[in-house]
Amino acid sequence: MSDNTEMKKFTTVNFLNLALGFLGLQFAWQMRIALSEPVTSGLGASPLLYSLIWLAGPFSGMVVQPIIGVLSDNTKSRFGRRRPYLLGGALITALALWAFPHSAGISDIIGKLFHFNMPSWGGLLIAAIMIWVIDACINIAQGPYRSLIPDVVPKEQHAQANSYISLAIGLGSVIAMVVAPALKYIFDYQMSIPAQFVMAGVAFSLAMLWTCIMIKEKSTAQENNTKQLTLPEVEKEIKKDGFWKSMKEFFLLSPEVSKICLMQFFTWIGMMCLLIYITPFVMHTVYNIPDVAANPIAQSLKDTAQNYALICLAVFNLVCFLVAIPIGNLANRFGNKKVHIISMISMIIAYLGLAIFKTNALAVLCFMALSGIGWASVCALPFAMLSKYIKPGTEGSVMGIFNIFIAGPQVFVCTLVGWFINASVISANGNINHHYEYTFYIGALCLLAAVFVTNMIKEK
């Protein structure tokens, strides 16, 4: 990439064009986060099995993003380095989003086509496969997307660019979450779960197409006269020692990089305690709905609880949207580290409030709003901290490796935390439920560890 001084400063319009694709990407993520539990539990998944299905996300992040990062760094096409992955990932995700809530029907169709009886868990198997496809393809788009920032944005504007990404994450999530509850409360029309997934797929595809058209990439090979690897050469590099070589070079960027990664590790254990379990927490703890796999309940009660979970996520992301740009401006003035610590402390307080006032729906909504401050910071400032150490031409591989410290902690949450919740059974009047509030105690403890590590970082 050319020297930073030759790059034109981004205007507000440029930032908005850059961020719009991520707004669409959030439609896909939010449907995945908010409504995968109602779909899978309706197919018979226990809390532990639901958590294990969530492993699709971290495994995709740890495997797909590093590989796609290296590939996108070394891709040469008339469409650019990043754009083929952005648009391709969006289109395949859209198809999987449509298929996911129809998993039971797809299972039946497969049985009829091949003339055999699918097992009772066939629909759940198809649902798990679709979740893995969704997560893998979102990661195909998300890794190169983050790499666009150091590709095309001047270094002194990286914090602002990441803040606009946070703004897009918040706004996209709010819109995605508020549509179904708004239709219900204003027009008394309950939008079906399949319709919400279709909405997410269309929004993701169109928004990503807009960003791919409006953001012009630069050719690293042309500007730096560096040799780009062909696809077979990239594959050979990855299969041999390329990955471990990249890991070694990644940590040699600066001693502070290791601290930033450790901060991310603890942060994302805490974050996933909310993102994975907020919908079952609202349904089964706030609304005291028993395990629907073991105790069938009225659809109207499920719809009410699901809509409130969507509202909680909408408020959570609305606050993220509102504070994203101010957080970027404050970080430019006072430093990423100080602002990030304060933001995470606010999230710790919110987590404790969620766990303590677990049956008070209004209190839960207020604490979800408070946690949105930390979410805005998590979506922006760690990336801004890391971007100061990235060497030109390695943006994709660096972001791919960094994503391991986001995806890896999720394995812990999906397995050990999932097992712990599954074992924390509440049995009353013949109904089975679980202590989902325990996830927020675990999350608060991990976020506190992240605060201590952040305080040890020496900002460049």
FIDOZA-536192 format. One record per residue: x, y, z of N, C-alpha, C in turn. Coordinates in steps of 0.2 Angstrom, whole numbers, plus 5000, padded with zeros to 4 digits. Atoms other than C-alpha are relative to their C-alpha. Layout:
XYZXYZXYZ/...
END
This chain:
500449945000500050005000500450065000/499649935000500650184997500150025007/499849974993501350285011499350045002/500649984997500050345022499850084998/500149935001500350535018499750014993/500349995006499750495000499349985000/500750025000498050425005499650065002/500449954999496650545004499649995007/500450014994495750585021499349984998/500750025001494050505022499550065003/500649954998492450625023499549965003/500550034997490950585032499649954995/500350045005490150515016500449944999/499650055001491650405013499949955006/500150044994491450335031499449965000/500650035000489650305029500049944994/500050055006489950205012500449945003/499650064997491250105021499649965005/500350034995490150065035499449964998/500750025002488550025026500049924999/500050075000489049845022500049965007/500050034993489449805040499350015003/500749994998487649875044499649944998/500450065002486949735033500349945003/499750054997488149615040499749985007/500350014993487449645057499349975000/500750035000485649595051500149935000/499850075000486449425048500249975007/499750024993487349415065499450005005/500550004995485849475074499449955000/500450055001484649355067500349935003/499650064997485949215071500050005007/499949994992486149285089499349995003/500650004997484349315093499549954999/500550055001483349185085500249934998/499750075001484449025083499749965006/500250044994483948975101499249974999/500750025001482048975097499949944995/500050055005482348875081500249935002/499750064998483448745088499749975006/500350034994482548725105499349974997/500650035003480948695094500149944997/499850065003481848555086500349955005/499850054995482348475102500650015003/499349994997484048555107499950025007/499949994993484448555125500550075001/499549954999485448705133500749994998/499350035001487048605131500150004992/499950015007486748555113499950074996/500049935002486248735109500750035000/499449974999487848795116500649974995/499550035004488848665106499950024992/500249985006487948715090500450074999/499749945001488648885093500850004999/499350015002490448815091500150024993/499949995007490148845073500450074999/499749935000490549035076500850005001/499349994998492249015085500449964995/499650045004492848875074500150034993/499949965007492448975058500550055001/499549944999493349125066500749985000/499350024999494849025070500349974994/499750035006495048935054499950044994/500249965006494149035041500350064999/499849945000494649205045500850014999/499350005002496549175045500249984993/499950025007496549085029499750054995/500249955004495449205021500450075000/499549944999496549345028500650004995/499450015004498049275019499850004993/500350005007497049245003499950074998/500249935003496349415002500650055000/499449965001498049495005500449984993/499750025006498649394990499649994994/500550015005497149404979500150054995/499949955005497349484962499449994995/500550015005495749514952499850074998/500349945003494849654942499550035005/500549984995493649664957500350025006/499649984994495049704970500249945004/499850054996495749604984499549985005/500550024995494349614997499349994997/500750005002492749634987499849934998/500350075002492649454980499849965007/500150034994492649394998499450035004/500549974997491449525004499349984997/500650025004490149494991499849935000/500150075000490349314990499749975006/500350024993490149285009499350025001/500649974999488649395009499449964996/500550035004487749304995499849935003/500150074997488049125002499750005007/500349994994487549185019499350015000/500849985002485849255012499749934999/500450075002485449075005500049965007/500050044994485948995022499550035005/500549974995484849115032499349984998/500750025002483349075021499949935002/500150074998483648885024499949985007/500050024993483948885042499449995004/500650024997482248905049499549954997/500450055004481548785036500449935001/499650065000482748645042499649945001/500550064999481348525047499749984993/500350015007480548545030500649974995/499550025004482248525021500249935002/499950074998482548365031499549954997/500650045003480848295025500149994993/499950015008481248335007500649964998/499450045001482948255008499849925001/500250074999482148095015499549984994/500450025006480848095001500449994994/499650005006482048124987500449935000/499650055000483147984993499749935003/500450064999481747864998500249975007/499850034993482247845017499750045005/500249974995481547895033500550045004/499549974996482548035041499949995007/500150014992482848015060499650065003/500449954997481848125072500550075001/499549944999483448235074500350024994/499849985007483648255055500050084999/500149935001482948435056500550045004/499549964996484148485070500749994997/499350015004485648415060500050054995/500049955006485148525045500150075003/499949934997484948675057500750015002/499349994998486648645064500550014994/499649995006487448635046499950074998/500249935003486548795041500350055004/499749954996487248885056500750004999/499350005002488948825052500250044993/499949975007488748885034499950085001/500149934999488049055040500650035004/499449984996489549075053500650014995/499450005004490849025040500050064995/500049955006490249145026500050075003/500049944997489949285038500850025002/499349994999491749265043500450014994/499649995006492349255025499950084998/500149935002491549435023500350045005/499849954995492049505040500750015001/499249995000493949475040500250054995/499849955005494249565024499750065001/500349944999493049695029500450045005/499549964995494149745044500650024997/499449985004495649745032499950054996/500149945005494849875021500250065004/499949944996495150005035500750024999/499349985001497050005035500250004992/499949995007496949975016499950074997/500249945003496050135012499950065004/500149944996495950245027500750025003/499449984997497350355033500149985007/499950034994498150295049499750045006/500349964995497650445059499250005001/500750015000495850405055499749935002/500250074999495850225060499550005006/500550004994494950255077499350034997/500649985002493650355068499649954995/500250055005493450225054499749945004/500350064996493150085067499450035004/500649974996491950205077499450004995/500550005005490950215061499749934999/500250075000490950025060499649985006/500450014994490350025078499350034999/500749975001488950145073499649964995/500450055005488450025058499849945004/500250064996488449875070499450025005/500649984996487349975082499450014996/500649985004486150045069499749944997/500250065003486049885059499749955005/500350044995485749785075499350025002/500749974997484349905081499549994995/500550015005483449895064499849934999/500250075000483549715063499649975006/500350024995482949685080499350035001/500649964998481549815081499449994995/500550015005480649765065499449965002/500550054998479649615072499650035006/500449974994479149695089499650064998/500449945002478649855080499449984996/500650035004477549765068499449975004/500550034996476749675082499650055005/500349954995476449825094499650054996/500349955004475949945080499449984996/500550035005474949835068499749945002/500250064998474649685078500149944995/499850065005475549575065500749975003/499450044998476849445071500449984994/499550025005478249435059500349935001/499750064999478749255057500749995000/499350015000480449185061500350004993/499750005007480749135043500050064996/500049945003480249305037500650055002/499449964998481549385048500649984998/499350035003482949275042500050024992/500049975007482449325024500250075000/499949935000482449505028500850015002/499349994998484249485036500449984993/499650025006484849395020500050054994/500049945005484249535008500350065002/499749944997484849675019500849994999/499250015000486649595020500250004993/499850005007486749565001500050074997/500149945003486149734996500550055003/499649954997487149835009500749994998/499350025002488749735005500250024993/500049985007488449764986500250085000/499949935000488349954990500750025002/499349994998490049954999500549984995/499650025005490849854986500150054994/500049965005490349974973500350075002/499849944999490750134982500750015003/499450004997492350094991500549974995/499550025005493850084978500649985004/499450034997495249974983500650024996/499449985003497050004980500449934999/499650065001498249874973500750005004/499450004996499649834985500649984996/499550035004500649744972500250064995/499949945005500549904960500450055004/499849954996500950024974500749995003/499450024997502349934983500549964996/499650045004502949834969500249935003/499950064997502849684980499749944996/500350065003502549504974499449985003/500550044997500849434977500049934998/500050075001500649254979499449984996/500650035003499549144968499649965005/500450044996498149044975500449935002/499750074998499148874975500650025004/499449984995500648974983499850015007/500349994993499549034997499849945003/500250064997498848865000500649965002/499450034998500548795000500350035006/499749974995501148925012499649985007/500450014994499648895024500149925002/500050074999499848705023500749985004/499350014997501748715028500050045006/499949964993502348835041499850074999/500249935001501548995034499650025006/500449974994500249005048500450015006/499649994994501548985062500550054999/499549955002502749095053499650075001/500449945000501349225052499850025007/500149994992500949195071500650035003/499449984997502749225075500150084999/499949935002502849385065499550055003/500649964997501149445072500250025007/499849994993501849435090500650045001/499449965000503449515085499950074998/500249935002502549675079500250055006/499949964994502649735097499949965006/500250034994502649675115499350015002/500749984998500949765117499549964996/500550045004500149655104499849945004/500250064996500149505116499550025005/500449974995499349615129499350014997/500649995003498049665117499649944998/500350075001497649485112499849975006/500250034994497549435130499450045003/500649954999496349585133499449974996/500650035005495249515118499849935003/500150064998495349345125499550005006/500450004994494549385142499350044998/500649965002493349515134499549964996/500450045004492649395122499749945003/500450054996492249265135499450045003/500649964997491249405144499550014995/500549985005490449465128499549944997/500450065003489849285122499549985005/500550024995489049255139499450044999/500649965001487849395134499749984993/500250015007487749365115499749934999/500350075001487449175116499349995004/500550024995486249175131499550055002/500549954998485249335131499349984998/500650025001483849265122499749945004/500250054995483649105132499950035007/500049974993483949215148499350045000/500749975000482449325143499449965000/500650055000481349185139499949965006/500050054994481749065153500150035007/499949974993482249175167499650065001/500449945000481449345164499249985000/500750025001479849265158499849935003/500150064997480049105167499649944996/500350055005479548995152500549945001/499650064999480148815155500349984994/499750035005481248715144499549984995/500550025005480148705128500149944997/499850075003481048545122499649955004/500350054995480348455138499350025001/500749984998478748565141499750054994/500449965006477748625125499650055003/500349954998477048795128499650044995/500349965005475848915120500450044995/499649965005476549005104499950075002/500149934998475849165110500550035005/499649984994476849165126500850004997/499350005003478449115116500150064996/499949945004478149265104500150065004/499949944996477949385118500750005003/499350014997479649325126500550024995/499549995006480549325109500050074998/500049935002479949495105500350055005/499749964995480549565122500749995000/499350015001482249485119500250044994/499949955006482249575102500150075002/500049934997481849735111500650015004/499450004995483249705124500650014995/499450005004484549675110500050074996/500149945004483849825100500250065004/499749944996484149945115500749995001/499350014999485849865118500450034994/499649985006486349905100499850074999/500249935001485450075100500550045004/499549964996486550135114500749994996/499450005004488050065104500050054994/500049955006487550165089500050075002/500049934998487250325099500750025003/499449984997488950315108500649994996/499450025004490050245094500450064998/499649945002490550415087500350045005/499749974994490850495104500549965003/499550044998491850355109500750004996/499549995004492950375094500450065001/499749944999493150555097500450015007/499750004993493550535116500649964999/499450045001494850395111500550044997/499549955004495650525099500350055005/499849954996495750645113500449985007/499750024994496150545129500449934999/499650065001496850385121499549945000/500450065000496050215117499949965007/500050044994496550135133499550025006/500449984994495750245146499250004998/500750005002494050255136499849935000/500250075000494050065134499949975007/500050024993494350035152499350025003/500749974998492850155157499449964997/500650035004491750075144499949935003/500050074998492149895150499750005008/500250004993491849945169499250015000/500849995001490050005163499749934999/500350065002489749835156500049955006/499950044994490349745172499450015004/500649984996489049845181499349974998/500650025003487749805169499949925000/500050075000488149615169499749985007/500250014993487949615188499350025001/500749984999486349705187499549954997/500450065004485649575174499949945005/500050064996486049435186499650015006/500449994993485349515202499350024999/500749985001483749595195499749964994/500150045005483449445184499349994998/500750015001481549435185499650074999/500349935001481249625183500150024993/499949995007480949655164500350074999/499849935001481149845165500850015002/499350004998482749825175500549974995/499650045005483449695162500150054994/500049955006483049825148500550055002/499649944999483949965157500849975001/499350034999485549855161500249984993/499850025007485549795143500250074996/499849935003485649985138500750025002/499449984997487050015150500649964997/499550045003488049865142500250024993/499949985007487849945125500650055000/499449965000489250065130500649964999/499550045001490449935132500149964994/500050035007489949845116500250054995/499849955005490250005106500850005000/499349994999492050015113500349934998/499750065002492349825111500049994992/500050005008491849845092500550044997/499649955003493049985089500750005003/499449974997494450025101500649945000/499450055000495449855102500350004993/499850005007495549855083500450074998/499649945001496150035083500750005004/499450014997497449985096500549964996/499650055004498049845085500350034994/499849975006498049945069500650045000/499449964999499450055075500649964998/499450045001500649905073500049964994/500150045006500049835056500550024995/499649995006501349825042499650004994/500450005006500649875025500149944996/500050065003500249725015499849945004/500250064995499849615030499450015003/500649984996498149685035499649945001/500550055000497149535030500249945005/499850054996498249405039500150025007/499949974994498549515054499350005004/500750004997496649535057499749935000/500250075000496349355053500349965007/499750024994497549305067499750035006/500349964994496849435079499349975001/500750034999495149355076500049945004/499950064996495849195084499850025008/500049984993495849285101499350035001/500849994999493949335098499749934999/500350065001493449165092500249955005/499850054996494449055103499750005007/500450004993493649115120499349984999/500750025001491949075112500049925001/500050074999492448885113499949995007/500150014993492548905132499350015002/500749984998490848985133499549944997/500550055003490048855121500149935003/499950074997490748705130499950005008/500050004992491148735149499450045003/500649964997489848875152499349974998/500650035003488548785141499949945005/500150064995488848625152499850025007/500249984993488748725168499350025000/500749985000487048805163499649944999/500450065001486448635157499949965007/500050034994486848565174499750035006/500449964995486048705184499350004999/500750025002484348635183499550035006/500649984995482748715191499449964998/500650045001481348595193499450025005/500549984996479648655199499349994997/500750025002477848595197500149954993/499950045005478548465185500350034994/499749965005479348595174500750015001/499350005000481148605169500350074998/499749945002482148765168500850005002/499350004999483948825170500250075003/499849934997484948965179500450034995/499649975005485449065164500350065003/499749944997485849215175500749995002/499350014998487449125180500550024995/499549985006488249165163500250085001/499849934999488249355168500550015006/499549994995489249325184500749974997/499350025003490549225174500250064995/499849945004490549365161500350065003/499849944997490749505173500749985003/499450014997492249415181500550004994/499649995005493049395164500150074997/499949935002492749575159500550035005/499549974995493649625175500749984999/499350025002495149525170500250044994/499849965006495149615153500150075002/499849944998495149775162500750015003/499450004997496649735172500649994995/499550015006497549675156500150074996/500049945004497049835147500450055003/499749954996497749945161500849994999/499350015001499449855157500350024993/499749985007499549905139500350075000/499749945001500650045134499950024993/500349985007499850145120500650034996/499549975005500850185105499850084999/
END
